[in-house]
Each structure stands twice: as structure tokens, then as C-alpha cells.
Amino acid sequence: MMLNKRKVVIVGTGMVGMSFAYALLNQNVCDELVLIDINKKRAEGEAADLNHGVAFSSSSMRIYAGNYSDCSDADIVAICAGANQKPGESRLELLQRNTAVFKSIVGPVVRSGFGGVFLVATNPVDIMTRITCELSNFNPSRVVGTGTTLDSARLRYLVGDYFSVDPRNVHAYVIGEHGDSEFVPWSQALISTKRITDIVEKSGDQYSLEDLDKISGLVRGAAQHIIEAKGATYYGIGMAMVRIAKAILQNQNSVLTVSVRLRGEYGKKGVFIGNPAIINKNGVDRTIELELTPDELERMENSCTLLDECFNSIEL
Ligand SMILES: NC(=O)c1ccc[n+]([C@@H]2O[C@H](COP(=O)([O-])OP(=O)(O)OC[C@H]3O[C@@H](n4cnc5c(N)ncnc54)[C@H](O)[C@@H]3O)[C@@H](O)[C@H]2O)c1
């Protein structure tokens, strides 16, 4: 991977893809940005619109609408293409529609000679990440999904608010499927070096486990809540993607709850699921197996089973 010219390709220049692109430009994360969409005219329009903002940014990014041959020397190909979640529609129901879309994308990217990392955002993201891995035949470490990265950020914000602590000092994760079976392993959640469950227990009536449960519920329902209010979610995920892209392009070894392939953690193999992993220029350097309580382990196993069943129902 070339670290001197940082190149990102975005496939799917809809709301999510362009929120990612806009955040990349504003945070000056790469040197070259290529936009690809089945609707070429849209990609061209988006490239022109962003280019007109370059004069006002701190970046001298080269931005253009391209095609799959442009992936050959990219560091990251981000896939945000696909159908959007409709109100009331589960992420898993999107699966069938998006599988066909991915077949038309992953093959041409691989044939370009792409040697970087796939970053997948399209929902249902854990399944689409696994599909990308299967279709590309890449080492799973080079295929990363956004997983529960955004959910963990939402959690840290809400926990920080509840305990009146800067979210950056909250170390808590949402793990599992990016969807209805995701959960918070509270046994692993810390504020600074203190276990949150201990803080609650010692607080008398000030804090409660019921309130923590409510926070988990708010995180789980956040996407649906936003979709009901404004039709889709995109700014938050765009910024979460920038966070992952920075970890890759800057070789940061950051811990992020991306969608990764399990290799025996929690007794599971093969499934892609949201779990803390160390991310650097090679993609997933290693995953971190949490010491879950029996109840949390059961929830993780349920989430894995659901994703496995869903993946196995697809004809690739
Ligand atoms: N992972 C997350 O946390 C998260 C959050 C929000 C949205 N999403 C998902 O991201 C995806 C995109 O959402 P959006 O709001 O940007 O949708 P959108 O409809 O605005 O954009 C989708 C884009 O994909 C393009 N596209 C469709 N088929 C294509 C193909 N075969 N090749 C190339 N481009 C193609 C469309 O032309 C369109 O521009 C959805 O699956 C959505 O559910 C994920």
C-alpha cells in the first residue's frame, strides 16, 4: 500500500457515500478521491460540487468521477451503493436487493488489481461485508464493515451525558449484528478505569441498571428513529467511515467496533460481526475477544446464528 499518495474510491455516491466524501474533504484525509456510481451523471455532478469547495478547504484533494480501473492503485474502496432502508423495513430485508448490486461491483474492483482494503457501509452491513469477502476472495483482514462503529459512538455519547462525563473517557462498545440483535456488554464498559456496573452499584439511587437498559434501547432504535424523522441516516455514518479510513490510511492501530470475520472468538468462525478490532494500514490487524458474562455470550451467539442463517439463505 502506498502511504505517500492516499487514494480512496467511493462506489455509490448517494447520501452515505457523499457524506463520507464531504467529511473526507473537510478533514483532509486523502490526496485523491474517485467517485463511482451506476448513475455516472450523478457521480460527475457530485465531483464537480465538491471540487468547487476545494478552494475553501485546507485540502488540495484531487476529486473526479471515475470507473473501476481507477481502483487499481487505491488504498481503500468504500462501498456505499445499494438500496436504502425504507421506514419499517429491517436491514436484513434489504439483503436480497443489495446482493445483486454487490455482484456488479466487487468483481470489477478485484479485476482492476486493487490491493487495498474494502470498507463496506451498505446494509445489512455484516452480511454485505461477508459477501464482499466471498466475492473478492480477499484475505478477511482486508475486508472491513462499518459494523457497530456508529452505534458505539452513539452509546458513548449517551453514557457520557448520563454520567456527566466526556464521551471520550467512556470506553464502552455496542457489539453483534448492526441491527436488532446488537447489544451492550455492560460488564466490559468503563468510565476512565472504573467499571460502569460498579459505579451504578455504589451510587445508591443516583444511577440504575434500568437506565442503562434504556440507553441500550435508544442506541438500538436510533437509526429507525432518524429514518422516521428524515427518511435516511447519513452524516453520522459518513463520519464513522472517516474515522475508520483514518485508522487505515494513517496506520493508527485504533480499536474500533467494525464488522470483522470471527476466527474462533466466542467459539464462532466465519461470521462477520461487530466486535472491537485493531485497525491499521493492513485493515484488521487483530480482533479483541471480550470476556463476556454467560448472558452476554448467549446474546453474541444469538447474533452470530442470526447472521449465519441470513448469509446461508443467499445464493451467491
Ligand atoms: N452501515 C451503516 O451504519 C449505515 C448507515 C446508513 C445507511 N447505510 C446504508 O448505506 C446504503 C446507501 O444508503 P444511501 O442513503 O446513500 O442510499 P442512496 O439511495 O442515497 O444511494 C445509493 C447509491 O448507490 C448507487 N447504486 C445503486 N446500484 C449501484 C450499482 N450497481 N453500482 C454503483 N452504484 C450503485 C445509486 O445510484 C445511489 O447513488 C444503504 O444500504 C443504507 O442502508 C448504512
The ligand as an SDF file (V2000), in Angstrom:
LIG
                    3D

 44 48  0  0  0  0  0  0  0  0999 V2000
  -23.6850    0.9470    7.9940 N   0  0  0  0  0  0  0  0  0  0  0  0
  -24.4680    1.8970    8.4640 C   0  0  0  0  0  0  0  0  0  0  0  0
  -24.4160    2.1900    9.6780 O   0  0  0  0  0  0  0  0  0  0  0  0
  -25.3670    2.6260    7.5090 C   0  0  0  0  0  0  0  0  0  0  0  0
  -25.9710    3.8340    7.8830 C   0  0  0  0  0  0  0  0  0  0  0  0
  -26.8090    4.4620    6.9630 C   0  0  0  0  0  0  0  0  0  0  0  0
  -27.0610    3.8760    5.7320 C   0  0  0  0  0  0  0  0  0  0  0  0
  -26.4540    2.6980    5.4200 N   0  0  0  0  0  0  0  0  0  0  0  0
  -26.6860    2.0230    4.1330 C   0  0  0  0  0  0  0  0  0  0  0  0
  -25.9120    2.6320    3.1070 O   0  0  0  0  0  0  0  0  0  0  0  0
  -26.5080    2.3220    1.8380 C   0  0  0  0  0  0  0  0  0  0  0  0
  -26.6000    3.5800    0.9930 C   0  0  0  0  0  0  0  0  0  0  0  0
  -27.5100    4.4770    1.5860 O   0  0  0  0  0  0  0  0  0  0  0  0
  -27.7850    5.9170    0.9120 P   0  0  0  0  0  0  0  0  0  0  0  0
  -28.6770    6.6590    1.8370 O   0  0  0  0  0  0  0  0  0  0  0  0
  -26.5300    6.5340    0.4650 O   0  0  0  0  0  0  0  0  0  0  0  0
  -28.6090    5.4670   -0.3910 O   0  0  0  0  0  0  0  0  0  0  0  0
  -28.8100    6.3200   -1.7200 P   0  0  0  0  0  0  0  0  0  0  0  0
  -30.0070    5.7270   -2.3890 O   0  0  0  0  0  0  0  0  0  0  0  0
  -28.7930    7.7720   -1.4300 O   0  0  0  0  0  0  0  0  0  0  0  0
  -27.5000    6.0000   -2.5930 O   0  0  0  0  0  0  0  0  0  0  0  0
  -27.2310    4.7570   -3.1230 C   0  0  0  0  0  0  0  0  0  0  0  0
  -26.3930    4.9870   -4.3620 C   0  0  0  0  0  0  0  0  0  0  0  0
  -25.9690    3.6910   -4.8600 O   0  0  0  0  0  0  0  0  0  0  0  0
  -25.9870    3.7960   -6.2740 C   0  0  0  0  0  0  0  0  0  0  0  0
  -26.0170    2.4390   -6.8510 N   0  0  0  0  0  0  0  0  0  0  0  0
  -27.0660    1.5780   -6.8630 C   0  0  0  0  0  0  0  0  0  0  0  0
  -26.7200    0.4530   -7.5150 N   0  0  0  0  0  0  0  0  0  0  0  0
  -25.4360    0.6060   -7.8990 C   0  0  0  0  0  0  0  0  0  0  0  0
  -24.5180   -0.2060   -8.6120 C   0  0  0  0  0  0  0  0  0  0  0  0
  -24.8590   -1.4160   -9.0470 N   0  0  0  0  0  0  0  0  0  0  0  0
  -23.2910    0.2790   -8.8540 N   0  0  0  0  0  0  0  0  0  0  0  0
  -22.9160    1.5100   -8.4170 C   0  0  0  0  0  0  0  0  0  0  0  0
  -23.7460    2.3260   -7.7340 N   0  0  0  0  0  0  0  0  0  0  0  0
  -24.9850    1.8810   -7.4840 C   0  0  0  0  0  0  0  0  0  0  0  0
  -27.2270    4.6160   -6.5840 C   0  0  0  0  0  0  0  0  0  0  0  0
  -27.2040    5.1330   -7.8850 O   0  0  0  0  0  0  0  0  0  0  0  0
  -27.1420    5.6780   -5.4880 C   0  0  0  0  0  0  0  0  0  0  0  0
  -26.4180    6.8110   -5.9270 O   0  0  0  0  0  0  0  0  0  0  0  0
  -27.8490    1.6720    2.1770 C   0  0  0  0  0  0  0  0  0  0  0  0
  -27.7130    0.2720    2.1010 O   0  0  0  0  0  0  0  0  0  0  0  0
  -28.0920    2.0810    3.6080 C   0  0  0  0  0  0  0  0  0  0  0  0
  -28.9540    1.2050    4.3020 O   0  0  0  0  0  0  0  0  0  0  0  0
  -25.6060    2.0750    6.2690 C   0  0  0  0  0  0  0  0  0  0  0  0
  1  2  1  0
  2  3  2  0
  2  4  1  0
  4  5  1  0
  4 44  2  0
  5  6  2  0
  6  7  1  0
  7  8  2  0
  8  9  1  0
  8 44  1  0
  9 10  1  0
  9 42  1  0
 10 11  1  0
 11 12  1  0
 11 40  1  0
 12 13  1  0
 13 14  1  0
 14 15  2  0
 14 16  1  0
 14 17  1  0
 17 18  1  0
 18 19  2  0
 18 20  1  0
 18 21  1  0
 21 22  1  0
 22 23  1  0
 23 24  1  0
 23 38  1  0
 24 25  1  0
 25 26  1  0
 25 36  1  0
 26 27  1  0
 26 35  1  0
 27 28  2  0
 28 29  1  0
 29 30  1  0
 29 35  2  0
 30 31  1  0
 30 32  2  0
 32 33  1  0
 33 34  2  0
 34 35  1  0
 36 37  1  0
 36 38  1  0
 38 39  1  0
 40 41  1  0
 40 42  1  0
 42 43  1  0
M  CHG  2   8   1  16  -1
M  END
$$$$
